[in-house]
Amino acid sequence: MGVFALQAGILAEFNPLEPTQSAPAFTIPIGPWHVPITNHMFAVGVAAVLLLIAIPLAAKPRIMIPKGLQNLVEMVCVFLREEVARPVLREHTDRYIGFVWTVFFFVLSLNLLAMVPSEKIVTLVTGKKSHFGAPATANIFVTGALATVTFFMVHISGIKQQGFRHYIVNLAPPAPWWIMPLLYVMEIITAFIRPLTLAIRLFANIIAGHILVATFLGLILVFRNYGVATASVVAVVAVSFLELLVAFIQAFIFTLLSTLYISFSVISEH
């Protein structure tokens, strides 16, 4: 009976969402104020710094036959330009390819950093509970901010390319006059739903994997059995490989849809 009570107590305290939640990591003193920096803000900053260092290093050696990091980055950039952007952006590809590359590498960096248990490593080294690290893309506000950037990029690009009046006129497809008001309402709703789906899709896929990993690890604490522990570790390894694949797939999907939305706004026949 005591064992069941212990297991019930562990289950009551166990929260698989805890590894994905936002928490203060440290504060930055700015005059009389102390601005809190959360683990997700810290992860976003780390991803940005890593990209600012890694991408220039990859592009620096100008050689005829690239290798190593340069070869990998060039392969990805060429694929995104020729297979993702050019078929839909056509002659506008070179104008927007910088944004396409930035979105892909930034989202991918955030997804990959989410798989590094940096907060656990810092806790083990320092002996104090740390929040230096967390899956930033498992935060709906982070993915929402990324989707908001795409939203403004889409509509500002459309207005700049077509002009404000022409862009508004072409917002809805040609149709009989009596149905145009309904079409405009639907197009306006769609314009806001698209970034919402971008944010939710990325958020849901990343948070689901982390919850699954936390749940499998939690089974070890609940049952305290060698068989369960072995099965849980095997399951965690398998899910981690799946998460690695999801990290790339979700970065690609976010980039692909962002590119499609830009093409809808800059090419009037869309």
C-alpha positions as CSV (number, residue, x, y, z in Angstrom):
1,M,0.0,0.0,0.0
2,G,2.9,2.3,0.8
3,V,4.4,1.7,-2.7
4,F,1.2,2.7,-4.4
5,A,0.9,5.8,-2.2
6,L,4.5,6.7,-3.1
7,Q,3.8,6.2,-6.8
8,A,0.6,8.3,-6.5
9,G,2.5,11.1,-4.8
10,I,5.2,11.1,-7.6
11,L,2.5,11.1,-10.3
12,A,0.8,14.0,-8.5
13,E,4.0,16.1,-8.4
14,F,5.3,15.0,-11.9
15,N,4.7,17.6,-14.6
16,P,5.8,16.6,-18.1
17,L,5.3,20.3,-19.2
18,E,7.9,21.6,-16.8
19,P,10.9,21.2,-19.2
20,T,9.2,23.3,-21.8
21,Q,7.9,26.1,-19.5
22,S,9.3,29.6,-19.4
23,A,11.3,30.5,-16.3
24,P,13.6,33.4,-15.3
25,A,17.3,32.5,-16.0
26,F,18.9,35.7,-14.8
27,T,18.4,39.4,-14.7
28,I,20.2,42.3,-16.4
29,P,20.5,45.6,-14.4
30,I,19.5,48.6,-16.4
31,G,19.6,51.6,-14.2
32,P,17.2,51.2,-11.3
33,W,15.5,48.2,-12.9
34,H,16.5,44.5,-13.2
35,V,15.2,43.2,-16.5
36,P,14.5,39.4,-16.2
37,I,15.8,37.2,-19.0
38,T,13.9,33.9,-19.4
39,N,15.3,30.6,-20.5
40,H,13.5,31.0,-23.9
41,M,14.8,34.5,-24.4
42,F,18.3,33.2,-23.6
43,A,17.9,30.3,-26.1
44,V,16.8,32.7,-28.8
45,G,19.8,34.9,-28.1
46,V,22.2,31.9,-28.2
47,A,20.8,30.8,-31.6
48,A,21.2,34.2,-33.0
49,V,24.8,34.5,-31.8
50,L,25.7,31.0,-33.1
51,L,24.4,31.8,-36.5
52,L,26.2,35.2,-36.6
53,I,29.4,33.3,-35.9
54,A,28.9,30.1,-37.9
55,I,27.5,31.5,-41.2
56,P,30.2,34.0,-41.8
57,L,32.8,31.3,-41.0
58,A,31.2,29.0,-43.5
59,A,31.1,31.7,-46.2
60,K,34.6,33.1,-45.5
61,P,36.8,30.6,-47.4
62,R,36.2,31.2,-51.1
63,I,37.4,28.0,-52.7
64,M,36.3,26.3,-55.9
65,I,35.5,23.0,-54.2
66,P,33.9,23.7,-50.8
67,K,34.1,21.1,-48.0
68,G,33.1,20.7,-44.4
69,L,30.7,23.3,-43.0
70,Q,31.0,25.5,-46.1
71,N,29.9,22.6,-48.3
72,L,26.9,21.8,-46.0
73,V,25.7,25.4,-45.8
74,E,26.1,25.9,-49.6
75,M,24.1,22.7,-50.3
76,V,21.3,23.8,-48.1
77,C,21.2,27.4,-49.5
78,V,21.3,26.2,-53.1
79,F,18.4,23.7,-52.4
80,L,16.3,26.3,-50.7
81,R,16.9,28.8,-53.5
82,E,16.4,26.5,-56.5
83,E,13.9,23.9,-55.2
84,V,11.8,25.9,-52.7
85,A,12.0,29.6,-53.6
86,R,12.5,29.8,-57.4
87,P,9.5,27.7,-58.4
88,V,7.1,30.0,-56.6
89,L,8.9,33.4,-56.4
90,R,10.3,33.2,-60.0
91,E,12.1,36.5,-60.9
92,H,11.6,37.7,-57.3
93,T,13.7,34.9,-55.9
94,D,17.0,36.8,-55.4
95,R,15.1,39.7,-53.7
96,Y,13.6,37.5,-51.0
97,I,16.1,34.6,-50.7
98,G,17.9,36.2,-47.8
99,F,14.8,36.1,-45.8
100,V,14.1,32.5,-46.8
101,W,17.6,31.4,-45.7
102,T,17.4,33.4,-42.4
103,V,14.0,31.8,-41.5
104,F,15.2,28.3,-42.2
105,F,18.5,28.5,-40.3
106,F,17.1,30.4,-37.4
107,V,14.1,28.0,-36.8
108,L,16.4,25.0,-37.3
109,S,18.9,26.4,-34.8
110,L,16.2,26.9,-32.2
111,N,14.8,23.4,-32.8
112,L,18.3,21.8,-32.5
113,L,19.2,23.8,-29.4
114,A,16.0,22.6,-27.8
115,M,17.4,19.0,-27.9
116,V,20.4,20.0,-25.8
117,P,19.7,19.6,-22.0
118,S,21.8,22.6,-21.2
119,E,19.9,23.4,-18.0
120,K,20.5,19.9,-16.7
121,I,24.2,20.1,-17.6
122,V,24.6,23.5,-15.8
123,T,22.7,22.1,-12.8
124,L,25.0,19.1,-12.5
125,V,28.1,21.2,-12.9
126,T,27.1,24.0,-10.4
127,G,24.9,21.9,-8.1
128,K,22.2,24.6,-8.3
129,K,19.0,24.4,-10.2
130,S,19.4,26.2,-13.5
131,H,17.2,27.5,-16.3
132,F,19.9,28.2,-18.8
133,G,18.3,26.5,-21.7
134,A,14.8,25.4,-22.9
135,P,13.0,24.5,-26.1
136,A,12.2,28.1,-27.3
137,T,10.0,26.8,-30.2
138,A,7.9,25.0,-27.6
139,N,6.7,28.4,-26.5
140,I,3.7,29.7,-28.5
141,F,4.9,33.3,-28.0
142,V,8.2,32.6,-29.6
143,T,6.7,30.8,-32.6
144,G,4.0,33.5,-32.7
145,A,6.7,36.2,-32.9
146,L,8.4,34.3,-35.8
147,A,5.0,34.0,-37.6
148,T,4.3,37.7,-37.0
149,V,7.6,38.6,-38.8
150,T,6.5,36.5,-41.7
151,F,3.0,38.2,-41.6
152,F,4.5,41.6,-41.9
153,M,7.1,40.5,-44.5
154,V,4.3,39.0,-46.7
155,H,2.1,42.1,-46.7
156,I,4.8,44.8,-46.8
157,S,6.4,42.9,-49.7
158,G,3.0,42.8,-51.5
159,I,2.3,46.5,-51.0
160,K,5.8,47.4,-52.1
161,Q,5.7,45.2,-55.2
162,Q,2.2,46.0,-56.4
163,G,1.4,49.3,-54.8
164,F,-1.2,49.7,-52.0
165,R,-4.2,50.2,-54.2
166,H,-3.4,47.4,-56.6
167,Y,-2.6,45.1,-53.7
168,I,-5.9,45.7,-52.0
169,V,-7.8,45.3,-55.3
170,N,-6.0,42.0,-56.0
171,L,-6.6,40.7,-52.4
172,A,-9.6,38.7,-53.6
173,P,-9.7,36.7,-56.8
174,P,-12.0,37.9,-59.7
175,A,-15.6,37.0,-59.1
176,P,-19.1,38.4,-59.6
177,W,-19.6,41.8,-57.9
178,W,-22.3,40.4,-55.5
179,I,-19.9,37.9,-54.0
180,M,-16.9,40.2,-53.7
181,P,-17.7,41.5,-50.1
182,L,-17.8,37.9,-48.8
183,L,-14.5,37.1,-50.6
184,Y,-12.8,40.1,-49.2
185,V,-13.9,39.1,-45.7
186,M,-12.6,35.5,-46.2
187,E,-9.3,36.8,-47.6
188,I,-8.8,39.1,-44.6
189,I,-9.5,36.2,-42.2
190,T,-7.2,34.0,-44.1
191,A,-4.4,36.6,-43.9
192,F,-4.5,36.4,-40.1
193,I,-5.1,32.6,-40.0
194,R,-2.0,31.8,-42.0
195,P,0.6,33.1,-39.4
196,L,-1.5,31.5,-36.7
197,T,-1.2,28.1,-38.3
198,L,2.5,28.7,-38.8
199,A,2.9,29.4,-35.0
200,I,0.7,26.5,-33.8
201,R,2.2,23.9,-36.1
202,L,5.8,24.6,-35.0
203,F,4.8,24.9,-31.4
204,A,2.7,21.8,-31.2
205,N,5.3,19.5,-32.9
206,I,8.2,20.6,-30.7
207,I,6.3,20.6,-27.4
208,A,4.8,17.1,-28.2
209,G,8.2,15.6,-28.5
210,H,9.5,17.1,-25.3
211,I,6.4,16.0,-23.3
212,L,6.8,12.5,-24.6
213,V,10.5,12.4,-23.6
214,A,9.6,13.8,-20.1
215,T,6.8,11.2,-19.7
216,F,9.1,8.3,-20.5
217,L,11.7,9.5,-18.1
218,G,9.0,10.1,-15.5
219,L,8.1,6.4,-15.7
220,I,11.5,5.5,-14.2
221,L,10.8,7.6,-11.1
222,V,7.3,6.2,-10.8
223,F,8.0,2.4,-11.1
224,R,11.7,2.3,-10.1
225,N,12.1,-1.0,-11.9
226,Y,15.0,-2.1,-14.0
227,G,12.8,-3.4,-16.8
228,V,10.8,-0.2,-17.0
229,A,13.9,1.9,-16.8
230,T,15.5,0.0,-19.7
231,A,12.4,0.3,-21.8
232,S,12.1,4.0,-21.0
233,V,15.7,4.7,-21.9
234,V,15.2,2.9,-25.2
235,A,12.0,4.8,-25.9
236,V,13.7,8.1,-25.1
237,V,16.6,7.4,-27.5
238,A,14.1,6.5,-30.2
239,V,12.0,9.6,-29.6
240,S,15.1,11.7,-29.6
241,F,16.0,10.5,-33.1
242,L,12.5,11.3,-34.2
243,E,12.7,14.7,-32.6
244,L,15.9,15.3,-34.6
245,L,14.1,14.5,-37.8
246,V,11.1,16.7,-36.7
247,A,13.5,19.6,-36.1
248,F,14.6,19.6,-39.7
249,I,11.1,18.9,-41.1
250,Q,9.4,21.7,-39.1
251,A,12.1,24.2,-40.1
252,F,11.6,23.3,-43.7
253,I,7.8,23.5,-43.5
254,F,7.9,26.9,-41.8
255,T,10.2,28.1,-44.5
256,L,8.3,26.6,-47.4
257,L,5.0,28.1,-46.2
258,S,6.5,31.5,-45.6
259,T,7.9,31.4,-49.1
260,L,4.5,30.5,-50.5
261,Y,2.8,33.3,-48.6
262,I,5.3,35.8,-49.9
263,S,4.7,34.6,-53.5
264,F,0.9,35.0,-53.1
265,S,1.5,38.7,-52.3
266,V,4.2,39.7,-54.8
267,I,2.8,37.8,-57.8
268,S,-0.6,39.2,-58.6
269,E,-1.9,36.2,-60.6
270,H,-1.7,34.1,-57.5
